[in-house]
Amino acid sequence: MATILCLDDEPAIGLILQDTLERAGHTAVSAHNVPLALQALKNAAVDLIISDYRMPGLTGLEFLALLRQEGYETPLIMLTGHGSIAHAVAAIKAGAIDYITKPVRPEQLELAVNQALEVVRLRRENDRLRREVMEFWNERQIIGDSAAIRRVLQTVATAAPTRATVLLEGESGTGKELFARSIHVQSDRRDGPFIQLNCAALPEGLVESALFGHEKGAFTGAIKRVEGAFERANGGTLLLDEISEMRLDLQAKLLRVLQEQEFERVGGSAAVKVDVRIVATTNRDLAAFSAAGHFRQDLYYRLSVIPVRLPPLRERKEDIPLLAYRFATQYAQEIEKEISGISPQALELLQGYHWPGNVRELQHAVERAVILTGEPLIPVHAFDGQRFGLSGAWSGPTPARIAGDFFGTNGDGIAAALAIPDGAVVLTSLDVGEAEVKLIERALVTSGGNRTRAADLLGISVRTLRNKLNGSKVGADKG
């Protein structure tokens, strides 16, 4: 049930409206003039307005314009005189949601109100879904709470609703495409297309056609007219990825399109008008690159209306646990594997690494760890070693270093000594059982007696370690 404001200077009409609406279960608020109607809007949350077209002082159309001027988006049904089709059409064009002709029939009023309220419900549902989409991109996809990433998100949120061109600069793997999509989703072009063109991936001879399209017969193999990226992005956003790799002669044509919002297809002569918002990315310092003569400076100035530098992962290490957990959860769901989290030692390992490949490298490392680990809590040894490309990130003892030094093999089999930080344990034989005992002892000493940490170092589960302790000399010694 809804709260409905009825604006009519005739008391008899107002009573009919109020009685019909209240019989239908709605709350009716009556007003006899525009000032009273505006006061009612300030005093209560109104879902729908029913307004007469002809009133003293202001017409219904002028009242509708006043509502929009005051910032009210409340839908309005216009009451018009019988046969005043011109007034009804004018009301709909001005933004009224529906109209009713006088004399008002209760069944007609009730039907119009129900239809209008359904439109209101659908609009609110649409707004809610749009907010959820924006939250999905901002909160679920762009992950991080570091000061560096918060500054970027604030800049993106401020720039997105405008038409300004945005230049995203950052190393490979920092998520430039993700931020470009976020700009699109937060803009008023979110319902339009989002087209991406990688300037570095296209063959040199096809870049112009990919950007602007071509006419039939423009070159060998052009058997039909093809729309380019600008034409397909009309009304939306065009992402020009790795813009610094574009040829200088094409940069001049791109500059013209940005300035004039029109272009000609390859092999064509007619100007094609477009309305496109540009977001460009580069992994170079484009200011220095253009100053060195490798990129047009006038185009650089046009693209960098709002420059945004995306920080590399090594500058936002406090975000690594959030990112790693998100990736672990995502890949565990994909392969239907139970993963409860990542061990503190593993997170320490990840935060100690310099990540030259940035977020993309972290994503791949976590994916491999999820696939290969056999434990619900991803242990440190799932990341260490040359298999994962992280062997240089951890200065402390790891299973690769303990077990590798101890079980280093030669032609005869197991090596005869275990290298440890404070000395070496010499085995009296090559007995595997003795080797296992010594290795467990060293892991317990290194971990300060912490069995969970010792199990991580050994590359086994805590349960397996407990079983070995219970059935070995170590178990007897340690109790």
C-alpha positions as CSV (number, residue, x, y, z in Angstrom):
1,M,0.0,0.0,0.0
2,A,1.2,3.5,-0.9
3,T,1.1,7.1,0.3
4,I,-0.5,9.2,-2.5
5,L,-0.7,13.0,-2.7
6,C,-3.9,14.3,-4.4
7,L,-3.6,17.9,-5.7
8,D,-6.9,19.4,-6.9
9,D,-8.5,22.8,-6.2
10,E,-12.0,21.4,-6.5
11,P,-13.0,19.9,-3.0
12,A,-15.5,17.5,-4.7
13,I,-12.8,15.9,-6.9
14,G,-10.5,15.7,-3.9
15,L,-13.0,13.8,-1.8
16,I,-13.6,11.3,-4.7
17,L,-9.9,10.7,-5.0
18,Q,-9.4,10.4,-1.3
19,D,-12.3,8.0,-0.8
20,T,-11.4,5.8,-3.7
21,L,-7.7,5.5,-2.7
22,E,-8.5,4.8,1.0
23,R,-11.0,2.1,-0.1
24,A,-8.2,0.5,-2.1
25,G,-6.0,0.5,1.1
26,H,-3.8,3.4,0.3
27,T,-3.1,6.5,2.4
28,A,-4.4,9.7,0.7
29,V,-2.9,13.1,1.5
30,S,-5.0,16.0,0.0
31,A,-3.8,19.5,-1.0
32,H,-5.8,22.3,-2.6
33,N,-2.9,24.3,-4.0
34,V,0.8,23.9,-5.0
35,P,2.3,25.4,-1.7
36,L,0.3,22.9,0.4
37,A,1.4,20.1,-2.0
38,L,5.1,21.0,-1.6
39,Q,4.7,21.2,2.2
40,A,3.1,17.7,2.2
41,L,6.1,16.3,0.2
42,K,8.4,17.7,2.8
43,N,6.4,16.2,5.7
44,A,6.0,12.7,4.4
45,A,7.4,10.1,2.0
46,V,5.1,10.2,-0.9
47,D,5.0,7.3,-3.4
48,L,2.7,8.9,-6.1
49,I,1.2,12.2,-6.9
50,I,-2.2,12.8,-8.6
51,S,-2.5,16.3,-9.9
52,D,-5.1,18.3,-11.8
53,Y,-4.0,19.9,-15.1
54,R,-5.8,23.2,-14.5
55,M,-5.2,24.9,-11.2
56,P,-5.1,28.6,-10.1
57,G,-1.6,30.0,-10.4
58,L,0.2,27.0,-12.0
59,T,-0.8,24.4,-14.5
60,G,-0.1,20.8,-13.9
61,L,2.8,20.9,-16.4
62,E,4.3,23.8,-14.5
63,F,3.9,21.9,-11.2
64,L,5.6,18.9,-12.8
65,A,8.5,21.1,-13.9
66,L,8.7,22.6,-10.4
67,L,8.9,19.2,-8.8
68,R,11.9,18.3,-11.0
69,Q,13.5,21.6,-10.2
70,E,13.1,21.0,-6.5
71,G,14.7,17.6,-6.8
72,Y,11.6,15.4,-6.4
73,E,11.5,12.3,-8.6
74,T,8.0,11.2,-7.4
75,P,5.9,9.9,-10.3
76,L,2.8,11.8,-11.2
77,I,-0.6,11.0,-12.8
78,M,-2.2,14.0,-14.5
79,L,-6.0,14.7,-14.3
80,T,-7.2,16.3,-17.6
81,G,-10.6,17.5,-18.8
82,H,-12.6,15.0,-20.9
83,G,-11.4,15.0,-24.4
84,S,-8.3,17.1,-23.7
85,I,-6.0,14.7,-25.6
86,A,-3.5,17.4,-26.3
87,H,-3.1,18.1,-22.6
88,A,-2.7,14.4,-21.9
89,V,0.0,14.0,-24.6
90,A,1.8,17.2,-23.3
91,A,1.7,15.7,-19.7
92,I,3.3,12.4,-20.8
93,K,6.0,14.2,-22.8
94,A,6.7,16.4,-19.7
95,G,7.3,13.3,-17.6
96,A,3.9,12.3,-16.2
97,I,3.7,8.6,-15.7
98,D,0.0,8.4,-16.8
99,Y,-3.2,10.5,-17.2
100,I,-6.9,10.2,-16.2
101,T,-9.7,12.1,-17.8
102,K,-12.5,13.8,-15.9
103,P,-15.1,12.9,-14.6
104,V,-13.0,10.5,-12.5
105,R,-14.4,6.9,-12.4
106,P,-13.3,4.9,-9.3
107,E,-12.3,1.8,-11.3
108,Q,-10.3,3.9,-13.8
109,L,-8.5,5.7,-11.0
110,E,-7.7,2.4,-9.2
111,L,-6.4,0.8,-12.3
112,A,-4.2,3.8,-13.2
113,V,-2.8,3.9,-9.6
114,N,-2.0,0.2,-9.5
115,Q,-0.2,0.5,-12.9
116,A,1.7,3.5,-11.8
117,L,2.8,1.9,-8.5
118,E,4.0,-1.2,-10.4
119,V,6.2,1.1,-12.5
120,V,7.5,2.7,-9.4
121,R,8.3,-0.8,-7.9
122,L,10.1,-1.8,-11.1
123,R,12.1,1.5,-11.1
124,R,13.1,0.9,-7.5
125,E,14.1,-2.7,-8.2
126,N,16.1,-1.5,-11.2
127,D,17.9,1.1,-9.1
128,R,18.6,-1.6,-6.5
129,L,20.0,-3.9,-9.1
130,R,22.2,-1.2,-10.5
131,R,23.5,-0.4,-7.0
132,E,24.3,-4.1,-6.5
133,V,26.1,-4.2,-9.8
134,M,28.2,-1.2,-8.8
135,E,28.9,-2.7,-5.4
136,F,29.9,-6.0,-7.2
137,W,32.5,-4.2,-9.3
138,N,33.8,-2.0,-6.6
139,E,33.7,-4.1,-3.5
140,R,34.0,-7.7,-4.8
141,Q,36.2,-7.3,-7.8
142,I,38.5,-4.4,-6.8
143,I,39.7,-5.7,-3.6
144,G,41.8,-3.8,-1.1
145,D,41.7,-1.5,1.9
146,S,45.2,0.1,1.7
147,A,45.6,3.8,1.5
148,A,47.0,3.6,-2.0
149,I,44.0,1.7,-3.4
150,R,41.5,3.8,-1.5
151,R,42.9,6.9,-3.2
152,V,42.5,5.3,-6.6
153,L,38.9,4.2,-5.9
154,Q,38.0,7.7,-4.7
155,T,39.4,9.2,-7.9
156,V,37.6,6.7,-10.1
157,A,34.3,7.3,-8.3
158,T,34.7,11.0,-8.8
159,A,35.6,10.8,-12.4
160,A,33.2,8.1,-13.5
161,P,30.0,10.2,-13.8
162,T,31.7,12.8,-16.0
163,R,32.6,12.7,-19.7
164,A,36.3,13.3,-19.0
165,T,38.9,11.0,-20.6
166,V,40.7,8.9,-18.1
167,L,44.3,7.6,-18.5
168,L,45.1,4.6,-16.3
169,E,48.9,4.1,-15.9
170,G,50.4,1.1,-14.1
171,E,52.6,-2.0,-14.5
172,S,51.2,-5.1,-16.2
173,G,49.0,-7.1,-13.9
174,T,47.8,-4.2,-11.7
175,G,44.2,-4.5,-12.9
176,K,43.9,-1.6,-15.4
177,E,41.0,-3.3,-17.3
178,L,39.2,-3.9,-14.1
179,F,39.3,-0.2,-13.1
180,A,38.3,0.8,-16.7
181,R,35.2,-1.4,-16.3
182,S,34.5,0.1,-12.9
183,I,34.5,3.6,-14.5
184,H,32.0,2.5,-17.1
185,V,29.7,0.8,-14.5
186,Q,29.7,3.9,-12.3
187,S,28.9,6.2,-15.2
188,D,25.6,7.2,-16.8
189,R,26.7,5.1,-19.8
190,R,26.5,1.8,-17.8
191,D,23.6,0.6,-20.0
192,G,25.7,1.3,-23.1
193,P,28.4,-0.9,-24.6
194,F,31.9,-1.4,-23.2
195,I,34.3,-2.0,-26.0
196,Q,37.9,-2.9,-25.5
197,L,40.7,-2.6,-28.1
198,N,44.3,-3.7,-27.4
199,C,46.5,-1.4,-29.5
200,A,49.5,-3.6,-29.0
201,A,47.9,-6.9,-30.0
202,L,46.6,-5.9,-33.4
203,P,48.7,-6.2,-36.6
204,E,49.9,-2.8,-37.6
205,G,47.9,-2.8,-40.8
206,L,44.6,-3.5,-39.1
207,V,44.7,-1.0,-36.3
208,E,43.0,1.8,-38.3
209,S,40.3,-0.5,-39.5
210,A,39.8,-1.9,-36.0
211,L,39.3,1.6,-34.7
212,F,37.2,3.2,-37.4
213,G,35.9,0.4,-39.5
214,H,36.1,0.1,-43.3
215,E,33.9,0.2,-46.3
216,K,33.3,-2.7,-48.7
217,G,36.2,-2.8,-51.2
218,A,38.5,-0.5,-49.1
219,F,41.3,-3.1,-49.4
220,T,41.8,-6.6,-50.5
221,G,39.6,-8.9,-48.5
222,A,37.1,-6.1,-47.5
223,I,34.0,-7.9,-48.8
224,K,31.6,-5.9,-46.7
225,R,31.3,-2.8,-44.6
226,V,32.6,-3.4,-41.0
227,E,32.0,-1.1,-38.0
228,G,35.1,-0.2,-36.0
229,A,35.5,0.0,-32.2
230,F,34.3,3.7,-32.1
231,E,31.1,2.9,-33.9
232,R,30.4,-0.2,-31.7
233,A,31.0,1.8,-28.6
234,N,28.6,4.6,-29.5
235,G,26.7,5.6,-26.4
236,G,29.1,3.8,-24.2
237,T,32.8,3.5,-23.3
238,L,35.8,2.6,-25.4
239,L,38.9,1.2,-23.6
240,L,42.1,1.8,-25.6
241,D,44.4,-0.7,-24.0
242,E,48.2,-0.1,-24.3
243,I,47.6,3.2,-26.1
244,S,51.4,4.0,-26.1
245,E,51.9,1.3,-28.8
246,M,49.7,3.1,-31.3
247,R,51.4,4.4,-34.5
248,L,52.1,8.1,-34.7
249,D,50.1,8.6,-37.8
250,L,47.0,7.0,-36.2
251,Q,47.5,9.1,-33.1
252,A,46.7,12.2,-35.2
253,K,43.4,10.6,-36.4
254,L,42.6,9.6,-32.9
255,L,43.1,13.1,-31.7
256,R,40.7,14.4,-34.3
257,V,38.0,11.9,-33.2
258,L,38.4,12.8,-29.6
259,Q,38.0,16.5,-30.4
260,E,35.3,16.3,-33.0
261,Q,33.5,13.0,-32.1
262,E,33.4,12.0,-35.7
263,F,35.5,10.0,-38.1
264,E,35.5,8.4,-41.6
265,R,35.7,4.7,-42.2
266,V,38.7,3.4,-44.1
267,G,37.8,3.7,-47.7
268,G,34.9,6.0,-47.0
269,S,34.2,9.7,-47.3
270,A,31.1,10.3,-45.2
271,A,31.6,11.5,-41.6
272,V,30.3,9.2,-38.9
273,K,29.2,10.9,-35.7
274,V,29.6,9.1,-32.4
275,D,29.2,9.7,-28.7
276,V,32.0,7.8,-27.0
277,R,33.8,8.1,-23.6
278,I,37.4,7.1,-23.8
279,V,39.5,5.3,-21.1
280,A,43.1,4.6,-22.1
281,T,45.7,2.4,-20.4
282,T,49.4,2.1,-20.6
283,N,52.2,0.4,-18.7
284,R,54.7,3.2,-19.6
285,D,55.3,6.7,-18.1
286,L,53.4,8.3,-20.9
287,A,54.5,11.8,-20.0
288,A,58.2,10.9,-20.4
289,F,57.4,8.7,-23.4
290,S,55.8,11.7,-25.2
291,A,58.5,14.1,-24.1
292,A,61.0,11.8,-25.8
293,G,59.1,12.1,-29.1
294,H,57.6,8.6,-29.1
295,F,54.0,9.8,-28.5
296,R,52.2,12.9,-29.5
297,Q,52.1,15.4,-26.7
298,D,48.8,17.0,-27.7
299,L,47.2,13.5,-27.7
300,Y,48.8,12.8,-24.3
301,Y,47.3,16.0,-22.9
302,R,43.9,15.1,-24.4
303,L,44.0,11.6,-22.9
304,S,45.2,12.5,-19.5
305,V,42.4,14.8,-18.4
306,I,42.2,12.6,-15.4
307,P,45.4,10.6,-14.9
308,V,45.2,7.7,-12.5
309,R,48.3,5.7,-11.4
310,L,47.5,2.2,-10.3
311,P,50.0,1.1,-7.5
312,P,51.9,-2.1,-8.0
313,L,51.2,-4.9,-5.5
314,R,54.5,-4.3,-3.7
315,E,53.2,-0.9,-2.7
316,R,50.0,-2.3,-1.2
317,K,51.2,-5.4,0.6
318,E,48.5,-5.0,3.3
319,D,46.0,-6.0,0.5
320,I,47.7,-9.3,-0.2
321,P,45.8,-11.4,2.4
322,L,42.5,-10.1,1.1
323,L,43.4,-10.8,-2.5
324,A,44.9,-14.2,-1.7
325,Y,41.8,-15.3,0.3
326,R,39.5,-14.1,-2.4
327,F,41.4,-16.0,-5.1
328,A,41.6,-19.1,-2.9
329,T,37.8,-19.1,-2.3
330,Q,37.1,-18.5,-6.0
331,Y,39.3,-21.4,-7.3
332,A,38.2,-23.7,-4.5
333,Q,34.6,-23.2,-5.6
334,E,35.4,-23.8,-9.2
335,I,37.1,-27.2,-8.6
336,E,34.7,-28.1,-5.7
337,K,37.4,-28.3,-3.1
338,E,37.2,-27.5,0.6
339,I,39.6,-24.6,1.4
340,S,39.1,-22.9,4.8
341,G,41.9,-20.4,4.4
342,I,45.6,-19.7,4.1
343,S,48.0,-20.4,6.9
344,P,49.7,-17.3,8.6
345,Q,53.1,-18.6,7.6
346,A,51.9,-18.7,4.0
347,L,50.5,-15.2,4.2
348,E,53.8,-14.0,5.6
349,L,55.6,-15.6,2.7
350,L,53.3,-14.0,0.2
351,Q,53.7,-10.5,1.8
352,G,57.5,-10.9,1.7
353,Y,57.7,-11.4,-2.0
354,H,58.1,-8.5,-4.4
355,W,55.6,-9.7,-7.0
356,P,57.0,-8.4,-10.3
357,G,53.8,-9.7,-12.0
358,N,51.6,-7.9,-9.5
359,V,48.0,-9.1,-8.8
360,R,48.0,-11.4,-11.9
361,E,51.0,-13.3,-10.6
362,L,49.5,-13.6,-7.1
363,Q,46.3,-14.9,-8.7
364,H,48.1,-17.6,-10.6
365,A,50.2,-18.6,-7.5
366,V,47.1,-19.0,-5.4
367,E,45.4,-21.0,-8.1
368,R,48.3,-23.5,-8.3
369,A,48.4,-23.8,-4.5
370,V,44.6,-24.5,-4.3
371,I,44.9,-27.2,-7.0
372,L,48.0,-28.9,-5.6
373,T,47.4,-28.7,-1.8
374,G,45.8,-31.6,0.0
375,E,44.8,-29.7,3.1
376,P,41.9,-27.3,3.9
377,L,44.3,-24.6,5.2
378,I,46.8,-23.9,2.5
379,P,50.2,-24.4,4.0
380,V,53.4,-22.4,3.4
381,H,55.0,-25.2,1.4
382,A,52.3,-24.9,-1.2
383,F,53.9,-21.7,-2.4
384,D,57.6,-22.2,-1.7
385,G,60.1,-23.7,-4.1
386,Q,60.9,-23.1,-7.7
387,R,57.8,-24.9,-8.9
388,F,55.9,-21.8,-7.7
389,G,58.5,-19.2,-8.6
390,L,58.7,-17.9,-5.0
391,S,61.9,-19.5,-3.8
392,G,63.6,-16.2,-3.3
393,A,60.8,-14.6,-1.2
394,W,61.3,-16.4,2.1
395,S,64.5,-16.1,4.1
396,G,63.5,-18.4,7.0
397,P,63.5,-22.2,7.0
398,T,61.0,-23.9,4.7
399,P,60.2,-27.5,3.8
400,A,62.1,-27.1,0.6
401,R,65.2,-26.0,2.5
402,I,64.9,-28.5,5.4
403,A,63.8,-31.5,3.5
404,G,65.9,-30.6,0.5
405,D,69.1,-30.3,2.4
406,F,68.3,-33.5,4.4
407,F,67.0,-35.7,1.6
408,G,69.3,-34.2,-1.1
409,T,70.0,-37.2,-3.3
410,N,73.1,-38.5,-5.2
411,G,73.8,-41.7,-6.9
412,D,73.6,-43.6,-3.6
413,G,70.3,-42.2,-2.3
414,I,69.7,-40.2,0.8
415,A,72.4,-37.7,1.9
416,A,74.1,-38.1,5.2
417,A,73.6,-34.7,6.8
418,L,70.9,-32.1,7.6
419,A,71.9,-28.5,7.2
420,I,70.3,-26.2,9.8
421,P,70.6,-22.6,10.8
422,D,72.8,-23.3,13.8
423,G,74.8,-26.3,12.8
424,A,74.4,-29.7,11.3
425,V,73.0,-33.0,12.5
426,V,75.1,-35.9,11.5
427,L,73.4,-39.2,10.9
428,T,75.0,-42.4,12.1
429,S,73.5,-44.4,9.3
430,L,71.5,-44.1,6.1
431,D,68.4,-45.6,7.9
432,V,65.3,-43.8,6.6
433,G,63.6,-44.1,10.0
434,E,66.5,-42.4,11.7
435,A,66.4,-39.7,9.0
436,E,62.7,-39.1,9.7
437,V,63.2,-38.8,13.4
438,K,66.1,-36.3,13.0
439,L,64.0,-34.3,10.5
440,I,61.0,-34.1,12.9
441,E,63.3,-33.1,15.8
442,R,64.8,-30.3,13.8
443,A,61.4,-29.1,12.6
444,L,60.1,-29.0,16.3
445,V,63.2,-27.1,17.4
446,T,62.9,-24.6,14.5
447,S,59.2,-24.0,15.3
448,G,59.8,-23.7,19.0
449,G,57.7,-26.8,19.7
450,N,54.7,-25.6,17.7
451,R,53.3,-28.7,16.0
452,T,51.2,-26.8,13.5
453,R,54.3,-24.8,12.4
454,A,56.4,-27.9,12.4
455,A,53.9,-29.7,10.2
456,D,54.0,-26.8,7.7
457,L,57.8,-27.0,7.6
458,L,57.7,-30.7,7.0
459,G,55.0,-30.5,4.3
460,I,52.6,-32.8,6.2
461,S,49.3,-32.4,8.1
462,V,49.2,-31.9,11.8
463,R,47.4,-35.3,12.2
464,T,50.2,-37.1,10.3
465,L,52.8,-35.4,12.5
466,R,50.9,-36.4,15.6
467,N,50.8,-40.0,14.5
468,K,54.5,-40.0,13.8
469,L,55.2,-38.5,17.2
470,N,53.1,-41.0,18.9
471,G,54.8,-44.0,17.3
472,S,58.4,-42.8,17.2
473,K,61.4,-42.0,19.4
474,V,60.5,-38.4,19.0
475,G,57.1,-39.1,20.5
476,A,58.7,-40.9,23.4
477,D,61.2,-38.1,24.0
478,K,58.7,-35.2,23.7
479,G,55.9,-36.9,25.5
